[in-house]
Amino acid sequence: MTTTVTEDLRFPIGPFKWDGPNSPEQRAAFIHQIAQAPDQLQQAVDGLTREQLDTPYRPGGWTVRQVVHHLPDSHMNAYVRFKLALTETEPLIKPYDEARWAELPDNADTPIEVSLTLFESLHDRLVRLLATLRPEDWSRNYRHPEMGLVPLDKALAMYAWHGAHHVAHINNLRARNGW
């Protein structure tokens, strides 16, 4: 995975690209990135007011609050996908409609601290799992109905990118608005 800073508000670090398979050093770097994501998210939202949390990160985009709730939603699915791929042969996973999840009423009513805590705890478990994988485990796959076979090596890079991608949304909004 390569990341670059762009002017595109939708993809502030660029769209996800994977040049895998990952080297052991790249895997370690991605796991470290996943481990750091909860602290980076917490820092990105520190001190924001309710009005700022309810500001979209781009025109037509999610609010900061929705992004904060989306990250544990998405990464819970990642955690389950890793577990399924490690215990079954090419399991078919169920995708979810992330846009509709973001619009559910609990996103507006739940304090972001709940999702920040969930994201931190979830990443603790995820990083512990990832650290136990053997070299041959990284070639295990899950089957995504739209993406086809996804090797765990690619999923690792994708979720490392995903956390950084959304933290950049918030940090870029803060910078643009002088927050």
Summary of the structure (lengths in Angstrom):
residues: 179
radius of gyration: 16.2
end to end distance: 30.0
largest distance: 49.5
contacts: 512
relative contact order: 0.22
helix: 63%
strand: 6%
